[in-house]
Amino acid sequence: MTALVIERLRKRAQFLAVRNGARAARTTVLVEAKRRSAVGPVGLGLTATKKIGGAVVRNRARRRLREAARRLLPLHGLAGVDYVLVARQSTPEAAWEALLDDLQNALIRLAAALKSGESPPQARAPKRPSRK
């Protein structure tokens, strides 16, 4: 088995594209995924909003998610799929094993949905245009 190449998502448009895909919510992390192509590198984006705390807390959450993704994406990620990991309120202080379990369960569920081509779990309905 060849190792997956992981690329960072850097542009807002890349994050927004993934936002329209599948998602799996767990206690410590929300994972969004969308297939970009059948083959190619895995895209990884990390998000931690000010809702979870100040800069130090957000950075800790992103570091923890980055390391968890580094360990689990090669095992459970799919080539050609972009993933966005969204930190939740419990991400910075959660037990490391709980964070890994939540991320692993979310990745497995999303991989099954993306492989089967079924409607993704917890897919969002398209937003209606605002009335003006």
N, C-alpha and C positions, 0 to 999 in steps of 0.2 A: 504494500500500500504506500503510495507516495504521500508526502507531507503536503498539507494544504498551505498555499500561500495566502497570507492575510494582509489585505490592504486597508489603510485607514480611510474612512469616509471623511472628507474635509469640507465639502461645500454644502450649503443649506439645501440646494436642490436635491442632492443625494439623500439627505435625511428625510426630506419631504416625500420623495419617491417611495422610500421604505415605509413611511407612515401609512400609505394606502394598502399595504400588504397584510399579511397575517400577524397576529400577536398572541402571546401567551403571558398572562399575568400570574405572578407568584408573590409570595409574601415579601421577598427581599429584592425582586427585580422584575421589570417588565421587559419582555423581549419582543421586538418587532422584526419581521423577516419578509423579504420579497426577492423572488428569483430575478436575477439580472440577465443571465444567459445559462445555457446548458453546461458549459464548462467555463473555467477561468478561476480567478482568485476569489476568495471570500472577502467581502467588504465588512468592516467593523467600525461602528460609530458608538460613542459613549456620550450619555447625556445625564447631567445632574443639575436640577433646577435649584433656584434659591429657596424653594419650599422646604428642602431638606436641611438647610442650614447655611452658614457662612462659607467663605472660601476654603477654609481649612477642612471643614466637614465635607464639602463637595469634592475637593481634591482627594480626600481619603476614600470616598465612595468610588470615584473614577479609578483610582489605583487598584482597589479591590476588584472591581469589575474587569479591569484590564487583565489582571493576573488570572482571574477565574476563566476569562475567555481564552487566554493563552493556553491554559491547561485543557479546556473542554472542547473548543472549536475543532481542533484536529481530530478529535474522537467522534463528535456528534454533528459537526457542521457539514453543510453540503457545498460542493464546489459551485461557483456561479451565483451564490445567494448572498445578499447583503443583510447584515444583522445590525440592529441598533439596540443597545442595552441601556435602559432607562433606570437610573437609581431611584429607589423608593426611600421613604422616611427611615425604614429599618436597615437599609443597606450598610451604612457606616459602622453600626454597632452590632450587627448580627453575627452569630457564631460562624466561623469560616466554613465548617462542614455544612451548615444550613444553607449558606449562600451557594456553595458548590452544588448541593442537592437541588435547590430551586432552579439554578441555571441549567443543570443537566436535564431535569424533567421538562423544562420549557423547550430546550433544544430538541429533545427526542420527539415531543409532541408536534413541534413545528416541522421537523424533518418528515414525519409520517404524513402530515397534511400536504406538504409541498410535493412529496414523491407521488402520492396518490392522485394529485391534481384535484382533490376535492375542495369544497369551499373551506377556506382556512378557519381555524378556531377563532372565535371572537372577532371575526372580520368586521370592520367598521362600515356602516352605510355611507354612501357618498354624501358630502355636505350639500345642503341646499343653498342656492345663491341667496344672498341677503336682499331684503326688500329695501328699496330706496326710493 
